Amino acid sequence: MERSLSHIALFAALIAVLGFVPQIMLPFGVPITAQSLGIMLCGTVLGARRGALAVLLFLLLVAIGLPLLSGGRGGLGVFASPTVGFLLGFPVAAFVAGLITEKAPLPVGWAAGIGAFAGGVVTLYAFGIPGLALMLDKTLPEATLMITAFLPGDLIKVALAGLVTHSLARMRPGVLLSRN
């Protein structure tokens, strides 16, 4: 139990630290950040349940006003911005990434890569696109077209999540809670 709590807190901190990587702000108000890599890693390393809890802890800290989102954003106002769908999708994305990494009968790196793609791209976009459309008064096809700018970077993050998870499994198998 204590080990799980410390891992959850550590990965919530990892997401926050990845917010310090300089963001690229797109004209429609949604930044390209490294934080979605943290969301993917929460699932692929911690597993579905712990990964989602780490992300929920991170979002709680953001909601109470800590400026942990990329660009130093925080507070309840971020949940009324064009990023709201992505934020609400973060815990679900981590859960999906973790569930696939836990259950897929594949080598850990491949399972983590597929999990990171399913959670960190497919699931996150499923939440982010409607949120973006709603907040910017766009149609779903318009919002979908707007987020295509994220895809190349997100595919790089998927590969990184798979590689990092694979490396952790080889170097320190006990750290990889998604497969224990």
N, C-alpha and C positions, 0 to 999 in steps of 0.2 A: 504494500500500500504506500509506504513512505517513498519507495523507489519510483513508483508511478507518479506520485505528486511532484517529485523533483524533476522528473522527465517532462511532465506537462508544463511546469513553470519554465524550465530551460527552453523548451521549444516555443513557448509564447514569447520569451525574450529573443529567440532567434528571429522570429517574424519581425519583431520591433527593430532589431539591429539591421535586418535587410532593408528596412525603411530608410536607413542612412545612405544607402547606395543612391547616388543622384538619380532623380526621376526625369523622365522625358514627358512633359505635359503636352497632350494633344489638344488641338484647338477646341474640342467639344467638352473639355473639362475632366477627362479621365486620364490619369497618368499611366505611363508604362513604368512599372517598378519591379524590383527584385522580390517583393514580398510574396508574390504568388509562388515563387520557388519554396519559400518557407512553408506555405500552406501544403504544397505537394509533399515536402519532406516530413511534415507532421504526420501525414497518413502513412507514407511508405516506411518510415522508421518506427513510429510509435504504434501503428495499427489504427484501425477504424475508430474505436471508442476513445482511446487516449489522444489520438490526433485531433479528433473533433473537440475534445475537452480543452486541449491546448489553444485551439483557435478561438473557442468561446471565451476563455480567459483573456486572450489578447483583445477580443472585441469588447469585453466588459471594461477593460482598462481604457480603451479608446472612448467608449461611451461616457465614462466618468470624467473625461476631459484630458487624459494624458495625450500629448502630441506624438503618438507612436506611428501614425500612418505616414507614408512617404510624403515629404514636403512639410513635416511637422504639423500635420492635421490631426485633430482629435475633437471630442465632444459630440453631443447629440446631433449637431448640425450636419455632420458627414453622412448621417442616415437620411438626410433630405437632399442629397446631392446626386449628380449623375452616377456616382459610384455605388449607390445603395444596393443595387442588385448583386454586384460583385461581393460587397461586404456580407450580405445575407447568405450568399452562396459559399463563402469561405469554409464554414464548419462542415457543410454537406460535401464540399469538394474534398476536404481532408478525410472525411469518413469514407467516401467512395474510393479514394486512392488507397487508403488503408485496407479496406475490405478486399479489394482486388489483390493487393500485395499479400494479404494473409491467405487467401483462398486459392489463388491461381496455381495450378500444378506445373509451374515453370521455374527455371532458375530465378533466384531472387532479383537479379538485375533486370531481367525481362519482365517479371511480374511487377516490379516497381515502376518501370518505364510505362507499361500499359496502364497501371493504376494511376500514375501521374497524369497521363494523357486523358483517361476517362474522368478523373476527378478535377484536375487542374485546368483542363481545357473544355471538355464537353460539358461537364456539370457546371463549371464556373460560368461559361458562356450562356448556358440555359437559364441561369439566374441573372447574369449581367445584362444580356440583351433586352429582356423586358423592362428591367429597371432603368436602363438608359433610354429606351423608347418612351417610357412613362415620364421620366423627369425632363426630357428634352422635347416632349410632344412630337415624337417621330413615329413612323410606322415601324413594325418589326423588321421588314426588309431594309429600311433605311438605317436602323440601328445595327443590324447585322453587317451591313456594308461598312459602317463606321468602325466596327471593332476588328476588321480585317488587318488593321495596322498592328494589332497585338499578336497575331498568329506566328510570325517568324520568331519573335522573342520567346513566346510561350513554348514553341517546339524545342528551342535551345534549352529552356528550363526543364522540360520533360526529360531530355537526354541527360542533363546534369543530375536530376533527381534519381534517375535510374543508376547512373554511375556512382554517385555518392552512396546510395543505399547498398549497391553491390560492394563497394569498397569497405563500408562499415561491416558488412556481413563477413567479409574475408579477414579484416584486421581485428575486429572485436565482435564476434558473433553474439555475445550476450547483450550488447547494446541494442541490437535490432529486435525491438519488442514486437514488431509486426509478424515475426516468424517464430516467436517463443510461446 
